Amino acid sequence: MPLFDIFKKKEVAQKSIVESTSKEIVTSQEAITFSQPTFTLHEDLRGLVWIADGKFKNYDLNAAKTKSEKSFETNGIRFSISMMGQDEPSLIFTKERISAPKDGLIVERPPYFPTYIGLTPEQKWTYLKLLTNPYDTSIDIGFVFILYYGLERHLLEGDFESAFRVILKLRDVHTNKSFQSYSANALVLTSMLYKRADLALEFIESLNKDHELAFSDNLFVVCYFSFDLPLKATDLMRMAKTFEFTNINYIKNQPEIFEECLCSVMEAKIGSLELDIKRYVTKTELRKIRVQDVNIFANTSIIDKVFPVPLVADIFQLKKIVNQLLELAHEKTKETLAIMRKSGQKIENEHISDKRIVVNMFDEAKEKDLLQNMKQYSNKPIQRHFCYIEMQDFYYKYRDLDKKYLDKCIEYCWADINSLDELQQDYVSQEISRVNQLSQFHQPNDVSIEIDSIKKTGFVGNIPAFSRLAIIFEKQKEFEKAINVCNLAISYGYGHESMIERKEKLIEKANKK
């Protein structure tokens, strides 16, 4: 049973069954088509992969349709999580056909919000290949997300600790920003859910690479606050912008000197090298604290993927003390550098300008690849949406090189926004198709309820074009245009707290103009 060999606990011999045509392997329970050597599940994933049928079945499709909830409270902050509203997207059905890609055939990347059941036979083969080594960075991140969806379920309903540590290892090698953001937020929230300060610290200690810092600073502060953990100098430096300290040139270019100066300032100002958050957060402030919607879970079967997270980092007294410490450290760093120059000491990164580094050469080859992707997915609204995002990011990078690149960025932002209705229709259609594929496993009424939910909710992905346009117009001091973009985002249903707050600030700026 080659397909099932990936779930065995011992290594198995790789017996080739490659033939000119696919060979059907039949057992008393399953019949599958398979045309490659056996796969062996990576030892880190044993017990963490969800199976719908067969000998290794560990997931009850009918029981999973029952909605369940988890709630917890920490230091006056309450969270509630609803689960099991839809089928687990990583669920493997063993009777599904799989096929090795033919020589020279490039396997298409999975769609947004991918599911195992929705993959092509070649994509299923690629996913099973990933399960033999989940740390293989050559495999498209879409396949990694399918695995990650199942691990998220384990964070809430399964082997929490094993899943937690596998996610830490995945974060170390897969640098995709969305993956980093979702996974970090989920690890923080679930460590709070289970009151596991040890695992929260394990996560914090794992943040030793720049790409691992792409997640909510505020949630990081909430985590520290929940476990009575103090903020250190390196934490304050990393989250400087969150605490509205924008003069970060020394933090970027002279981090070691700045950290030393900040430690000195902290000892003098607060009498410690660690900042106790609770000294600056009162119960009264907690009761009236604002919240911000944060994407926590990526798994589509977890209903509450966006959570109203209290903006602890926005509490005035906390922001005030952190800002003061960073400002004092900035001045002390300036004085230290002046003394070093006078004494003739060599200063690392001294040649780096305080101004933003401008890209000097346009990447024509990258543009050609992106335009080719646009052409390839021109009739596939969901994939095209993500091509639009790539185009926006690409041209924005070169905005200082030539105004035409900023204009191109704006053009693709509007193209994305103007195609949202088509995106919604395509997404809903694909999701309904997925539900119908699995309808044999569910009661007709459950299928009908899920389809109604899909139609009501629609596309739940991010639309960065709104915030990108708002930022561009704000910098150009075209506040009315920026406000109109906010209104448009809100009317489309993408007006969470952040967009509403942005609009309010823009109105204030427009009135002062």
C-alpha angles and dihedrals in degrees: 000000000000097000092053094048088082089070097051119109096224130061113261130206114264101241111186116227097171112144136164087262130029115278118223115223113200129193129174089270109026141041116193137166114232132164108177140067118285121282122224117208113240110256092239091062100050108127092009101085117090117228124192101197147000132048095327097044111149102159128076109210095196096046089048091063090068110097115235132184138205123198132182139168129209125181091340094311113118128200130184126192127195119200146174096044094132138018118288105264094213092053112133118218107200096206092061115112118250127188134185113241114258118248110286094010114131111215110231116243115255118262122258110285090017124200129197092233091054096054123105117247089260092049090050089054090051091049093051087050088055090054089062089059115009090181093065104121093191091075116087115265090237089072090048089055091056089056090044092054089061091047090053089056089053089053088062107026111011142031095346099176097047092046090048093056095044089053089052089055092046090052090055094063109021106074100183107136096222091050091048092049097046095043096047093048091048093049092050094048096045094047085056091045092057094035090237105157089168092062092043088056090046088055093047092049090051092064096098100125129067094235091058092065096070099113142087112308090197092055087051089055091046089054092051090046092050094052096039090246118157124230115245129208093264090053092053091049094050093049097039095122092050087059089049096253103138104169093091102146094110091046089055100039104028104028097152094050092043092050091050091050092046092052089052091049092048092053091050097042105037101012095241143074087230129064115221105215094201091064088070102034116076127192089244091057091047091056093055098033119135120239133219126206109242128186105237108161129038096190109108092213091064104085099200101057095146118057131192098235117193112247096234090158088060096059106123101230093047093047090046096054094044091048091050093050092049093046092051091047089051092054092045090050090051091052092046093052091048090054091048091052093050091051091050096245118157113248119207115236091005090140092061112105120234087229124088113280110246121217106241103194129048115228103231093172091056091048090052091052092048093049089050090054089050090054093047093052099034091117096041107079098194096049089040089056090060091045087055090053091051090050091049092051093045098052093040088059089063097042093117093050095063134349090232090071092056088049089052090051090052090047093056092044090057092043089056094046093047091054096050094105090055090046091053093050094048093047093049091047092052093046093049089050089053091051091049090051088060097038092107089068096052142057114263091242092055091051091051092049092050093049090050089051092051092051091049097046099038122175110000099185127112123273103202092174090083096056092038092056092044090053094047093049092045091054088049087052089239091137097165091057090048091050090050090053089053090050090050092050091050092048090052090053097255094108102114121158093286095057093043090049091048090053092052092052091048091052089053091051092046091053092051093049 
